[in-house]
Amino acid sequence: MSILRCLVAGAVLLTAGCAAQTAVPRPGASESGVPGVVASPVGPGPAVSLAPAAKGKGWSQADIPVFPPAPVPERVVGPGEPGEVIYLKQVPTQQKVAFITIDDGYVKHAEAAELLAAAHVPVTLFLTTDAVREDPDYFRPLIDAGAVVEAHTISHPELRGKSYAFQKHQICGSADQLGTWYTRRPVLFRPPFGDKDETTLRAARDCGMSAAFMWKETVNKGKVRYQEGHRVQPGDIILMHFRTSFVEDFLAALRAIRKAGLTPALLEDYVVTG
């Protein structure tokens, strides 16, 4: 994957380490750019893949870190330039919080909802609708446990360089469908692979998005990888996926946050919407 270009508070940062830390196969997709033409995903897993739990439960309550109460959130993420949304990999706050985000939805681990409920921490789910379509009910217990659903396109294509019509269809179409399934229409957006251009941010604004997000840390196979330093910083956004290693990844993210003396907080609480 090419070097990701991350816009933080209006400044462009070239993050050479991003590509090496994002081990997500790129789904194949039609690039017709014609609204109404939905690409067929060949994603990181089948559209519906239920990962079975290990023999017995793969975790216990003792595996889950205990956190101090989160501070009263502050709205610090505002609108971007006129006609487009702001794009961040870190929330500009000095509060001792970090944000867990979980992408796609292709692999539906049998223990995810129970683990999330036991942890009592908020998370944001950036869902790809083609990954959700055959089993939207899978995500309802996660929402009941405190997860908030946001948009991540219809079929997980590369957006950068595509036409406005193609990008708007992918973003608006996913937000509309997720709103139909889960009653709340998303207001935040993550472009697949973190890749975007000015057209992406303009289409996101026109689709009703208030902000778009990248990440500072990634988690895969129970290992946290850092773009900068060796510790989660206040305001960092952590990326993981719905994978067969969901339990190991989620616990690793929690431990990294706890080690840094931070508390998981809800991304949506820090964003000015509307």
ChimeraX commands (.cxc) that place a marker at each C-alpha (Angstrom):
marker #1 position 0.00,0.00,0.00 radius 0.5
marker #1 position 1.28,3.47,-0.82 radius 0.5
marker #1 position 2.27,5.99,1.84 radius 0.5
marker #1 position -0.86,7.29,3.57 radius 0.5
marker #1 position -1.43,11.01,3.59 radius 0.5
marker #1 position -2.98,12.00,6.89 radius 0.5
marker #1 position -4.53,15.45,7.36 radius 0.5
marker #1 position -4.34,16.53,10.99 radius 0.5
marker #1 position -5.88,19.88,11.89 radius 0.5
marker #1 position -5.26,21.10,8.36 radius 0.5
marker #1 position -1.63,19.95,8.08 radius 0.5
marker #1 position -0.52,17.14,5.80 radius 0.5
marker #1 position 1.66,14.52,7.45 radius 0.5
marker #1 position 3.42,11.88,5.38 radius 0.5
marker #1 position 3.35,8.76,7.52 radius 0.5
marker #1 position 5.75,6.27,6.00 radius 0.5
marker #1 position 4.95,3.63,8.58 radius 0.5
marker #1 position 1.23,3.51,7.92 radius 0.5
marker #1 position 1.34,1.04,5.06 radius 0.5
marker #1 position 3.38,-1.52,6.92 radius 0.5
marker #1 position 0.95,-1.48,9.80 radius 0.5
marker #1 position -2.26,-1.99,7.88 radius 0.5
marker #1 position -2.46,-5.68,7.07 radius 0.5
marker #1 position -5.87,-5.58,5.40 radius 0.5
marker #1 position -6.21,-7.21,2.00 radius 0.5
marker #1 position -7.74,-4.84,-0.49 radius 0.5
marker #1 position -11.12,-6.06,-1.70 radius 0.5
marker #1 position -11.56,-6.16,-5.44 radius 0.5
marker #1 position -14.22,-3.76,-6.64 radius 0.5
marker #1 position -15.83,-2.39,-9.76 radius 0.5
marker #1 position -14.65,1.15,-10.42 radius 0.5
marker #1 position -17.39,2.23,-12.77 radius 0.5
marker #1 position -18.14,5.35,-10.74 radius 0.5
marker #1 position -21.79,5.03,-11.77 radius 0.5
marker #1 position -24.30,5.58,-8.93 radius 0.5
marker #1 position -26.38,2.47,-8.47 radius 0.5
marker #1 position -23.62,0.12,-9.58 radius 0.5
marker #1 position -22.44,-1.71,-6.47 radius 0.5
marker #1 position -19.13,-3.54,-6.67 radius 0.5
marker #1 position -18.79,-7.14,-5.55 radius 0.5
marker #1 position -16.44,-7.38,-2.57 radius 0.5
marker #1 position -13.64,-9.86,-2.32 radius 0.5
marker #1 position -12.83,-8.74,1.20 radius 0.5
marker #1 position -10.60,-9.81,4.06 radius 0.5
marker #1 position -13.02,-12.63,4.64 radius 0.5
marker #1 position -16.33,-13.94,3.33 radius 0.5
marker #1 position -19.32,-11.62,3.66 radius 0.5
marker #1 position -20.57,-13.75,6.53 radius 0.5
marker #1 position -17.94,-15.67,8.46 radius 0.5
marker #1 position -18.68,-16.62,12.04 radius 0.5
marker #1 position -15.46,-17.33,13.89 radius 0.5
marker #1 position -16.17,-20.01,16.48 radius 0.5
marker #1 position -15.07,-19.56,20.04 radius 0.5
marker #1 position -12.21,-21.66,21.28 radius 0.5
marker #1 position -12.96,-24.70,23.44 radius 0.5
marker #1 position -14.47,-23.04,26.43 radius 0.5
marker #1 position -14.38,-19.26,26.46 radius 0.5
marker #1 position -11.21,-17.70,25.08 radius 0.5
marker #1 position -10.99,-15.11,27.87 radius 0.5
marker #1 position -12.06,-14.46,31.45 radius 0.5
marker #1 position -13.09,-11.32,33.32 radius 0.5
marker #1 position -9.64,-11.27,34.89 radius 0.5
marker #1 position -8.14,-10.69,31.42 radius 0.5
marker #1 position -9.94,-7.35,31.07 radius 0.5
marker #1 position -8.10,-4.30,32.46 radius 0.5
marker #1 position -9.90,-2.06,34.92 radius 0.5
marker #1 position -9.93,1.64,34.02 radius 0.5
marker #1 position -10.54,4.80,36.01 radius 0.5
marker #1 position -13.71,6.68,35.05 radius 0.5
marker #1 position -13.49,8.59,31.80 radius 0.5
marker #1 position -13.46,12.40,32.11 radius 0.5
marker #1 position -16.42,14.49,31.03 radius 0.5
marker #1 position -15.85,14.65,27.25 radius 0.5
marker #1 position -15.06,17.87,25.44 radius 0.5
marker #1 position -16.15,18.65,21.90 radius 0.5
marker #1 position -12.84,19.37,20.20 radius 0.5
marker #1 position -13.30,18.07,16.63 radius 0.5
marker #1 position -15.01,20.75,14.58 radius 0.5
marker #1 position -15.89,21.09,10.91 radius 0.5
marker #1 position -13.23,21.16,8.23 radius 0.5
marker #1 position -12.83,23.69,5.46 radius 0.5
marker #1 position -16.07,24.86,3.81 radius 0.5
marker #1 position -17.40,22.06,1.64 radius 0.5
marker #1 position -15.35,19.24,3.17 radius 0.5
marker #1 position -14.83,17.42,6.45 radius 0.5
marker #1 position -11.78,17.43,8.69 radius 0.5
marker #1 position -9.60,14.29,8.54 radius 0.5
marker #1 position -7.77,13.20,11.70 radius 0.5
marker #1 position -5.73,10.31,13.06 radius 0.5
marker #1 position -5.70,11.74,16.58 radius 0.5
marker #1 position -8.29,13.73,18.50 radius 0.5
marker #1 position -6.75,17.03,19.63 radius 0.5
marker #1 position -7.38,16.59,23.36 radius 0.5
marker #1 position -5.13,16.48,26.41 radius 0.5
marker #1 position -7.65,14.42,28.34 radius 0.5
marker #1 position -6.33,11.02,29.34 radius 0.5
marker #1 position -8.42,9.09,26.82 radius 0.5
marker #1 position -7.93,6.96,23.71 radius 0.5
marker #1 position -10.43,5.68,21.17 radius 0.5
marker #1 position -10.97,2.10,19.94 radius 0.5
marker #1 position -12.35,1.77,16.42 radius 0.5
marker #1 position -13.21,-1.55,14.74 radius 0.5
marker #1 position -13.54,-1.80,10.95 radius 0.5
marker #1 position -15.30,-3.77,8.22 radius 0.5
marker #1 position -17.37,-6.60,9.75 radius 0.5
marker #1 position -16.41,-9.50,7.49 radius 0.5
marker #1 position -15.50,-11.97,10.28 radius 0.5
marker #1 position -18.17,-12.26,12.95 radius 0.5
marker #1 position -16.48,-13.66,16.03 radius 0.5
marker #1 position -18.81,-15.57,18.32 radius 0.5
marker #1 position -17.37,-13.96,21.48 radius 0.5
marker #1 position -17.21,-10.32,20.39 radius 0.5
marker #1 position -20.49,-9.11,21.89 radius 0.5
marker #1 position -19.97,-10.87,25.24 radius 0.5
marker #1 position -16.42,-9.55,25.52 radius 0.5
marker #1 position -17.44,-6.00,24.68 radius 0.5
marker #1 position -20.26,-6.10,27.23 radius 0.5
marker #1 position -17.93,-7.46,29.92 radius 0.5
marker #1 position -15.34,-4.75,29.25 radius 0.5
marker #1 position -17.83,-1.88,29.68 radius 0.5
marker #1 position -15.93,0.39,27.29 radius 0.5
marker #1 position -17.26,2.34,24.30 radius 0.5
marker #1 position -16.09,1.58,20.77 radius 0.5
marker #1 position -16.84,2.89,17.29 radius 0.5
marker #1 position -17.62,0.43,14.50 radius 0.5
marker #1 position -16.80,1.63,10.97 radius 0.5
marker #1 position -18.84,-0.95,9.06 radius 0.5
marker #1 position -18.73,-1.92,5.38 radius 0.5
marker #1 position -22.30,-2.65,4.35 radius 0.5
marker #1 position -21.44,-5.53,2.01 radius 0.5
marker #1 position -19.78,-7.21,5.00 radius 0.5
marker #1 position -22.88,-6.69,7.15 radius 0.5
marker #1 position -25.65,-7.30,4.63 radius 0.5
marker #1 position -26.29,-11.02,5.19 radius 0.5
marker #1 position -26.34,-10.76,8.99 radius 0.5
marker #1 position -27.04,-7.23,10.29 radius 0.5
marker #1 position -28.46,-8.72,13.51 radius 0.5
marker #1 position -24.97,-9.86,14.52 radius 0.5
marker #1 position -24.03,-6.28,15.37 radius 0.5
marker #1 position -27.10,-5.43,17.46 radius 0.5
marker #1 position -25.73,-6.95,20.70 radius 0.5
marker #1 position -22.52,-4.95,20.18 radius 0.5
marker #1 position -24.61,-1.78,19.88 radius 0.5
marker #1 position -26.49,-2.77,23.03 radius 0.5
marker #1 position -23.09,-3.12,24.75 radius 0.5
marker #1 position -22.10,0.45,23.87 radius 0.5
marker #1 position -20.77,0.36,20.29 radius 0.5
marker #1 position -21.73,3.14,17.87 radius 0.5
marker #1 position -21.98,2.37,14.14 radius 0.5
marker #1 position -20.38,4.68,11.57 radius 0.5
marker #1 position -19.80,4.53,7.80 radius 0.5
marker #1 position -17.01,2.72,5.92 radius 0.5
marker #1 position -18.40,2.52,2.32 radius 0.5
marker #1 position -20.51,-0.12,0.61 radius 0.5
marker #1 position -17.84,-2.42,-0.80 radius 0.5
marker #1 position -14.50,-1.20,0.65 radius 0.5
marker #1 position -12.95,0.14,-2.58 radius 0.5
marker #1 position -9.99,2.46,-2.97 radius 0.5
marker #1 position -11.61,5.91,-3.12 radius 0.5
marker #1 position -8.66,8.17,-3.86 radius 0.5
marker #1 position -8.63,9.20,-7.50 radius 0.5
marker #1 position -12.19,8.06,-8.21 radius 0.5
marker #1 position -14.94,10.31,-9.50 radius 0.5
marker #1 position -17.15,12.36,-7.22 radius 0.5
marker #1 position -20.19,10.28,-8.28 radius 0.5
marker #1 position -18.44,7.02,-7.38 radius 0.5
marker #1 position -17.23,8.26,-4.01 radius 0.5
marker #1 position -20.53,9.87,-3.06 radius 0.5
marker #1 position -22.40,6.67,-3.95 radius 0.5
marker #1 position -20.08,4.60,-1.75 radius 0.5
marker #1 position -20.27,6.97,1.23 radius 0.5
marker #1 position -23.93,8.00,1.08 radius 0.5
marker #1 position -25.05,4.50,0.20 radius 0.5
marker #1 position -23.34,2.97,3.21 radius 0.5
marker #1 position -24.63,5.65,5.61 radius 0.5
marker #1 position -28.19,5.30,4.30 radius 0.5
marker #1 position -28.19,1.52,4.64 radius 0.5
marker #1 position -26.62,1.51,8.10 radius 0.5
marker #1 position -29.21,4.06,9.19 radius 0.5
marker #1 position -31.97,1.78,7.94 radius 0.5
marker #1 position -30.58,-1.25,9.80 radius 0.5
marker #1 position -29.68,0.46,13.06 radius 0.5
marker #1 position -32.08,3.50,13.18 radius 0.5
marker #1 position -29.21,6.00,13.62 radius 0.5
marker #1 position -27.61,7.30,10.42 radius 0.5
marker #1 position -23.81,7.57,10.71 radius 0.5
marker #1 position -22.16,11.00,10.96 radius 0.5
marker #1 position -18.51,9.88,10.97 radius 0.5
marker #1 position -16.59,8.21,8.14 radius 0.5
marker #1 position -13.44,6.20,7.61 radius 0.5
marker #1 position -12.21,5.73,4.03 radius 0.5
marker #1 position -10.98,2.22,3.22 radius 0.5
marker #1 position -7.21,1.84,3.78 radius 0.5
marker #1 position -7.21,5.39,5.17 radius 0.5
marker #1 position -6.82,6.66,1.59 radius 0.5
marker #1 position -8.65,9.81,0.49 radius 0.5
marker #1 position -8.39,12.93,-1.63 radius 0.5
marker #1 position -10.18,16.28,-1.72 radius 0.5
marker #1 position -13.07,14.66,-3.59 radius 0.5
marker #1 position -13.47,12.12,-0.75 radius 0.5
marker #1 position -13.78,14.85,1.86 radius 0.5
marker #1 position -16.21,16.85,-0.28 radius 0.5
marker #1 position -18.38,13.78,-0.92 radius 0.5
marker #1 position -18.28,12.90,2.78 radius 0.5
marker #1 position -19.56,16.38,3.68 radius 0.5
marker #1 position -22.30,16.13,1.06 radius 0.5
marker #1 position -23.30,12.76,2.55 radius 0.5
marker #1 position -23.79,14.33,5.97 radius 0.5
marker #1 position -20.52,13.30,7.58 radius 0.5
marker #1 position -19.08,15.59,10.27 radius 0.5
marker #1 position -15.53,14.23,10.31 radius 0.5
marker #1 position -13.36,11.46,8.83 radius 0.5
marker #1 position -10.72,9.45,10.66 radius 0.5
marker #1 position -7.52,7.51,10.20 radius 0.5
marker #1 position -5.56,6.03,13.14 radius 0.5
marker #1 position -2.38,6.16,15.21 radius 0.5
marker #1 position -2.08,2.49,16.28 radius 0.5
marker #1 position -3.16,-0.78,14.68 radius 0.5
marker #1 position -3.82,-4.14,16.33 radius 0.5
marker #1 position -3.55,-7.55,14.67 radius 0.5
marker #1 position -2.92,-11.05,16.06 radius 0.5
marker #1 position -2.81,-9.63,19.57 radius 0.5
marker #1 position 0.01,-7.18,18.81 radius 0.5
marker #1 position -0.24,-3.38,18.94 radius 0.5
marker #1 position 1.84,-1.55,16.33 radius 0.5
marker #1 position 2.70,2.11,16.84 radius 0.5
marker #1 position 3.24,4.74,14.18 radius 0.5
marker #1 position 5.04,6.99,16.66 radius 0.5
marker #1 position 6.86,5.95,19.85 radius 0.5
marker #1 position 5.92,2.93,21.93 radius 0.5
marker #1 position 2.93,4.11,23.93 radius 0.5
marker #1 position -0.64,5.21,23.25 radius 0.5
marker #1 position -0.92,9.00,23.59 radius 0.5
marker #1 position -3.92,11.07,24.74 radius 0.5
marker #1 position -6.39,11.38,21.89 radius 0.5
marker #1 position -4.96,8.48,19.86 radius 0.5
marker #1 position -7.30,6.51,17.62 radius 0.5
marker #1 position -6.64,2.76,17.63 radius 0.5
marker #1 position -7.62,0.61,14.64 radius 0.5
marker #1 position -8.57,-3.06,14.78 radius 0.5
marker #1 position -10.79,-5.23,12.57 radius 0.5
marker #1 position -13.39,-7.93,12.88 radius 0.5
marker #1 position -10.98,-10.84,12.50 radius 0.5
marker #1 position -10.61,-14.35,13.87 radius 0.5
marker #1 position -8.19,-12.83,16.41 radius 0.5
marker #1 position -10.86,-10.42,17.71 radius 0.5
marker #1 position -10.47,-11.48,21.37 radius 0.5
marker #1 position -6.67,-11.19,21.36 radius 0.5
marker #1 position -6.80,-7.89,19.47 radius 0.5
marker #1 position -9.42,-6.27,21.69 radius 0.5
marker #1 position -7.62,-7.30,24.89 radius 0.5
marker #1 position -4.30,-6.08,23.47 radius 0.5
marker #1 position -5.86,-2.68,22.69 radius 0.5
marker #1 position -7.28,-2.42,26.21 radius 0.5
marker #1 position -3.95,-3.34,27.80 radius 0.5
marker #1 position -2.08,-0.78,25.71 radius 0.5
marker #1 position -4.50,1.94,26.77 radius 0.5
marker #1 position -4.26,0.90,30.43 radius 0.5
marker #1 position -0.44,0.77,30.30 radius 0.5
marker #1 position -0.45,4.36,29.04 radius 0.5
marker #1 position -2.57,5.49,31.99 radius 0.5
marker #1 position -5.50,6.31,29.71 radius 0.5
marker #1 position -9.18,5.34,29.61 radius 0.5
marker #1 position -11.22,4.27,26.54 radius 0.5
marker #1 position -13.66,6.98,25.48 radius 0.5
marker #1 position -16.28,7.32,22.77 radius 0.5
marker #1 position -15.06,9.05,19.62 radius 0.5
marker #1 position -18.50,10.49,18.90 radius 0.5
marker #1 position -18.47,12.40,22.22 radius 0.5
marker #1 position -15.57,14.53,20.97 radius 0.5
marker #1 position -17.01,15.50,17.58 radius 0.5
marker #1 position -19.21,18.49,16.79 radius 0.5
marker #1 position -22.00,17.12,14.59 radius 0.5
marker #1 position -24.34,18.90,12.26 radius 0.5
marker link #1:1,2 radius 0.2
marker link #1:2,3 radius 0.2
marker link #1:3,4 radius 0.2
marker link #1:4,5 radius 0.2
marker link #1:5,6 radius 0.2
marker link #1:6,7 radius 0.2
marker link #1:7,8 radius 0.2
marker link #1:8,9 radius 0.2
marker link #1:9,10 radius 0.2
marker link #1:10,11 radius 0.2
marker link #1:11,12 radius 0.2
marker link #1:12,13 radius 0.2
marker link #1:13,14 radius 0.2
marker link #1:14,15 radius 0.2
marker link #1:15,16 radius 0.2
marker link #1:16,17 radius 0.2
marker link #1:17,18 radius 0.2
marker link #1:18,19 radius 0.2
marker link #1:19,20 radius 0.2
marker link #1:20,21 radius 0.2
marker link #1:21,22 radius 0.2
marker link #1:22,23 radius 0.2
marker link #1:23,24 radius 0.2
marker link #1:24,25 radius 0.2
marker link #1:25,26 radius 0.2
marker link #1:26,27 radius 0.2
marker link #1:27,28 radius 0.2
marker link #1:28,29 radius 0.2
marker link #1:29,30 radius 0.2
marker link #1:30,31 radius 0.2
marker link #1:31,32 radius 0.2
marker link #1:32,33 radius 0.2
marker link #1:33,34 radius 0.2
marker link #1:34,35 radius 0.2
marker link #1:35,36 radius 0.2
marker link #1:36,37 radius 0.2
marker link #1:37,38 radius 0.2
marker link #1:38,39 radius 0.2
marker link #1:39,40 radius 0.2
marker link #1:40,41 radius 0.2
marker link #1:41,42 radius 0.2
marker link #1:42,43 radius 0.2
marker link #1:43,44 radius 0.2
marker link #1:44,45 radius 0.2
marker link #1:45,46 radius 0.2
marker link #1:46,47 radius 0.2
marker link #1:47,48 radius 0.2
marker link #1:48,49 radius 0.2
marker link #1:49,50 radius 0.2
marker link #1:50,51 radius 0.2
marker link #1:51,52 radius 0.2
marker link #1:52,53 radius 0.2
marker link #1:53,54 radius 0.2
marker link #1:54,55 radius 0.2
marker link #1:55,56 radius 0.2
marker link #1:56,57 radius 0.2
marker link #1:57,58 radius 0.2
marker link #1:58,59 radius 0.2
marker link #1:59,60 radius 0.2
marker link #1:60,61 radius 0.2
marker link #1:61,62 radius 0.2
marker link #1:62,63 radius 0.2
marker link #1:63,64 radius 0.2
marker link #1:64,65 radius 0.2
marker link #1:65,66 radius 0.2
marker link #1:66,67 radius 0.2
marker link #1:67,68 radius 0.2
marker link #1:68,69 radius 0.2
marker link #1:69,70 radius 0.2
marker link #1:70,71 radius 0.2
marker link #1:71,72 radius 0.2
marker link #1:72,73 radius 0.2
marker link #1:73,74 radius 0.2
marker link #1:74,75 radius 0.2
marker link #1:75,76 radius 0.2
marker link #1:76,77 radius 0.2
marker link #1:77,78 radius 0.2
marker link #1:78,79 radius 0.2
marker link #1:79,80 radius 0.2
marker link #1:80,81 radius 0.2
marker link #1:81,82 radius 0.2
marker link #1:82,83 radius 0.2
marker link #1:83,84 radius 0.2
marker link #1:84,85 radius 0.2
marker link #1:85,86 radius 0.2
marker link #1:86,87 radius 0.2
marker link #1:87,88 radius 0.2
marker link #1:88,89 radius 0.2
marker link #1:89,90 radius 0.2
marker link #1:90,91 radius 0.2
marker link #1:91,92 radius 0.2
marker link #1:92,93 radius 0.2
marker link #1:93,94 radius 0.2
marker link #1:94,95 radius 0.2
marker link #1:95,96 radius 0.2
marker link #1:96,97 radius 0.2
marker link #1:97,98 radius 0.2
marker link #1:98,99 radius 0.2
marker link #1:99,100 radius 0.2
marker link #1:100,101 radius 0.2
marker link #1:101,102 radius 0.2
marker link #1:102,103 radius 0.2
marker link #1:103,104 radius 0.2
marker link #1:104,105 radius 0.2
marker link #1:105,106 radius 0.2
marker link #1:106,107 radius 0.2
marker link #1:107,108 radius 0.2
marker link #1:108,109 radius 0.2
marker link #1:109,110 radius 0.2
marker link #1:110,111 radius 0.2
marker link #1:111,112 radius 0.2
marker link #1:112,113 radius 0.2
marker link #1:113,114 radius 0.2
marker link #1:114,115 radius 0.2
marker link #1:115,116 radius 0.2
marker link #1:116,117 radius 0.2
marker link #1:117,118 radius 0.2
marker link #1:118,119 radius 0.2
marker link #1:119,120 radius 0.2
marker link #1:120,121 radius 0.2
marker link #1:121,122 radius 0.2
marker link #1:122,123 radius 0.2
marker link #1:123,124 radius 0.2
marker link #1:124,125 radius 0.2
marker link #1:125,126 radius 0.2
marker link #1:126,127 radius 0.2
marker link #1:127,128 radius 0.2
marker link #1:128,129 radius 0.2
marker link #1:129,130 radius 0.2
marker link #1:130,131 radius 0.2
marker link #1:131,132 radius 0.2
marker link #1:132,133 radius 0.2
marker link #1:133,134 radius 0.2
marker link #1:134,135 radius 0.2
marker link #1:135,136 radius 0.2
marker link #1:136,137 radius 0.2
marker link #1:137,138 radius 0.2
marker link #1:138,139 radius 0.2
marker link #1:139,140 radius 0.2
marker link #1:140,141 radius 0.2
marker link #1:141,142 radius 0.2
marker link #1:142,143 radius 0.2
marker link #1:143,144 radius 0.2
marker link #1:144,145 radius 0.2
marker link #1:145,146 radius 0.2
marker link #1:146,147 radius 0.2
marker link #1:147,148 radius 0.2
marker link #1:148,149 radius 0.2
marker link #1:149,150 radius 0.2
marker link #1:150,151 radius 0.2
marker link #1:151,152 radius 0.2
marker link #1:152,153 radius 0.2
marker link #1:153,154 radius 0.2
marker link #1:154,155 radius 0.2
marker link #1:155,156 radius 0.2
marker link #1:156,157 radius 0.2
marker link #1:157,158 radius 0.2
marker link #1:158,159 radius 0.2
marker link #1:159,160 radius 0.2
marker link #1:160,161 radius 0.2
marker link #1:161,162 radius 0.2
marker link #1:162,163 radius 0.2
marker link #1:163,164 radius 0.2
marker link #1:164,165 radius 0.2
marker link #1:165,166 radius 0.2
marker link #1:166,167 radius 0.2
marker link #1:167,168 radius 0.2
marker link #1:168,169 radius 0.2
marker link #1:169,170 radius 0.2
marker link #1:170,171 radius 0.2
marker link #1:171,172 radius 0.2
marker link #1:172,173 radius 0.2
marker link #1:173,174 radius 0.2
marker link #1:174,175 radius 0.2
marker link #1:175,176 radius 0.2
marker link #1:176,177 radius 0.2
marker link #1:177,178 radius 0.2
marker link #1:178,179 radius 0.2
marker link #1:179,180 radius 0.2
marker link #1:180,181 radius 0.2
marker link #1:181,182 radius 0.2
marker link #1:182,183 radius 0.2
marker link #1:183,184 radius 0.2
marker link #1:184,185 radius 0.2
marker link #1:185,186 radius 0.2
marker link #1:186,187 radius 0.2
marker link #1:187,188 radius 0.2
marker link #1:188,189 radius 0.2
marker link #1:189,190 radius 0.2
marker link #1:190,191 radius 0.2
marker link #1:191,192 radius 0.2
marker link #1:192,193 radius 0.2
marker link #1:193,194 radius 0.2
marker link #1:194,195 radius 0.2
marker link #1:195,196 radius 0.2
marker link #1:196,197 radius 0.2
marker link #1:197,198 radius 0.2
marker link #1:198,199 radius 0.2
marker link #1:199,200 radius 0.2
marker link #1:200,201 radius 0.2
marker link #1:201,202 radius 0.2
marker link #1:202,203 radius 0.2
marker link #1:203,204 radius 0.2
marker link #1:204,205 radius 0.2
marker link #1:205,206 radius 0.2
marker link #1:206,207 radius 0.2
marker link #1:207,208 radius 0.2
marker link #1:208,209 radius 0.2
marker link #1:209,210 radius 0.2
marker link #1:210,211 radius 0.2
marker link #1:211,212 radius 0.2
marker link #1:212,213 radius 0.2
marker link #1:213,214 radius 0.2
marker link #1:214,215 radius 0.2
marker link #1:215,216 radius 0.2
marker link #1:216,217 radius 0.2
marker link #1:217,218 radius 0.2
marker link #1:218,219 radius 0.2
marker link #1:219,220 radius 0.2
marker link #1:220,221 radius 0.2
marker link #1:221,222 radius 0.2
marker link #1:222,223 radius 0.2
marker link #1:223,224 radius 0.2
marker link #1:224,225 radius 0.2
marker link #1:225,226 radius 0.2
marker link #1:226,227 radius 0.2
marker link #1:227,228 radius 0.2
marker link #1:228,229 radius 0.2
marker link #1:229,230 radius 0.2
marker link #1:230,231 radius 0.2
marker link #1:231,232 radius 0.2
marker link #1:232,233 radius 0.2
marker link #1:233,234 radius 0.2
marker link #1:234,235 radius 0.2
marker link #1:235,236 radius 0.2
marker link #1:236,237 radius 0.2
marker link #1:237,238 radius 0.2
marker link #1:238,239 radius 0.2
marker link #1:239,240 radius 0.2
marker link #1:240,241 radius 0.2
marker link #1:241,242 radius 0.2
marker link #1:242,243 radius 0.2
marker link #1:243,244 radius 0.2
marker link #1:244,245 radius 0.2
marker link #1:245,246 radius 0.2
marker link #1:246,247 radius 0.2
marker link #1:247,248 radius 0.2
marker link #1:248,249 radius 0.2
marker link #1:249,250 radius 0.2
marker link #1:250,251 radius 0.2
marker link #1:251,252 radius 0.2
marker link #1:252,253 radius 0.2
marker link #1:253,254 radius 0.2
marker link #1:254,255 radius 0.2
marker link #1:255,256 radius 0.2
marker link #1:256,257 radius 0.2
marker link #1:257,258 radius 0.2
marker link #1:258,259 radius 0.2
marker link #1:259,260 radius 0.2
marker link #1:260,261 radius 0.2
marker link #1:261,262 radius 0.2
marker link #1:262,263 radius 0.2
marker link #1:263,264 radius 0.2
marker link #1:264,265 radius 0.2
marker link #1:265,266 radius 0.2
marker link #1:266,267 radius 0.2
marker link #1:267,268 radius 0.2
marker link #1:268,269 radius 0.2
marker link #1:269,270 radius 0.2
marker link #1:270,271 radius 0.2
marker link #1:271,272 radius 0.2
marker link #1:272,273 radius 0.2
marker link #1:273,274 radius 0.2
view
